[in-house]
Amino acid sequence: MRLTLFAVVLGAAVLTTGCSALLPPQPAPCQQERSDVIGAKTMRDLADTESADASLKAANEQLAALEVKSALTNATTQRTFAVMNHADAATIARLDQQIPDATPKVAAADAAIKAAEADEDQVKGFVETRTKQLADAQSKLDKCRQEHP
């Protein structure tokens, strides 16, 4: 009888131990909040990268516009000096042709700058949103840690 009672107690212990392995594990406190903070950091880093790309694009457009504007200024200056130095008509005509050729390029370069700056402003808004989301996630994690020390 004692042996039977021992076998029943031992069987119940084995059954309880075996069944507990079948139950889903309980998540650690604040695990979801930690995951949210990690995700928010990743998204903010991505937004920061996009912001740097947009800033670089705007700087490249400004550099390209500077080159075009420099060509226009150079053509205008050369024409002015050609007139002052009494250059021949062919030289002045060639310089007169360079000025109207460069003017639409300047306008296109200015439009490209405005578009790049608009993209840059939009990405900055995206960065601000992601930074706010990270702050919110961090706040939730801090609150959870206070509740579950």
N, C-alpha and C positions, 0 to 999 in steps of 0.2 A: 504494500500500500504506500509506504513511504517512497518507494522507487517510482511508483505510478504518479504520485503527487509531484515528485521531483521532475519527472519527464514532462508533465503538464506545464509546470512552471517554466522549465527550460524551453519547451516548445512555444509558449506564449512570448517569452523573451526573444526568441529567434524570429518569430512571426512579426512582432512589433518592430524589431530592428530591420527586418527585410522589407516591411511595408513602408517604413519611413523613407527608405531610399526611393520608393515609387512616387512619393509626394513631391510636388514641384518645390524647388528651393525658394526660400523666402529672400527677397532682394534686401541687400544691405540698406540701412537707412540712408536717405539722400542720394541714392545711386542715380535716380532719374535727374535730379538737379545737377549732379556732377556731369552727367552726360550732356545736359543742356548747355552748361557752361563751356564744355569742350567744343560742342557744335557751334556755339556763338562765337568763340574765339577763332575757330576755323573760318567761319563766314566773314568775320571782321578782317582777318588776315587777307582773305580773298578780295574783299572790298578795298583794302589798302593797296593791294597789288594793282587792281583796276584803276585806282586813283593815280598811282604812280605812272601807269601806262598812259592815262588820259593827259596827265601833266606833261609827259614826254612828247606826246603827239602835238599838244598845243605849242610847246617850245620849238619843235621841228617846223611847224607851220609858220611860226613867227620868224624863224631863221630863213625859211624859204622866201617869205614875203620881204624880208630885209634884203635878200639877194636881188629880188626883182625890183624893189624900190631903188636900190643902189644902181642898177642898170639904167633905170629911168633918169635918175639924178645925173649919172655920168653922161648919158646922151644929151641931156639938156645943157649941162656944163660945156660939153664939147661944142655944141652948136653955138652957145654964147661966145666962146673963145674963137670959134671959126668966123663968126660975124665980126667980132672985134678986130681980128687979124686980117680981115678982108680976104677970106679963103675963097676959092673958086666956087662957082655955082653948083658943080657936081658934088663937092664935099658937103655943102650946106643941104642940098637935096637928099643926100644919103642920110645925114643926121636928122633931117626933118622926117624921114621915113621911120627911123628908129623910135622916135618919141611916140607916135600913134601906135606902133607895134607893142610898145611896153605898157601903155596905159591900161588896156584890158587885162593884161597879166597882173598888174597891181590890184585891180578890182577883184580879180579871181583869188588872188592871194589873201586879200582882206576878208573875202567871204569864207575862205578856208579857215582863217584864224577865228572868225566868229563861230563857225560850226564846231571847231575843236574846243573853244572855250565853253560853248554851250554843253558839249559832252562832258567836259571837265566839271562844270557846275552840277550836272545831273549825277555824276559819279560821287561828287562830294556829298550830295544828299543821301546817296546810298550808303556811304561810309558813316554818316551821322546816324542813320537808321540802325545799321549793324552795331554801332558803338552803344546805342541806347539799348538794343536787345541784349548785348553782352552785360551791360550794367544791371538790367532787370534779372537776367539769369543768375548773375553773381549775388544779387540781393536775395533771391529765392533760396540759393544754396546757403547763404549765411543764416537766413531765418531757419532753415531746416537743421543746420548744425546746432543752433541754439536749442531747438526743440528736441534734438536727438544727440546729446553730448557724447 
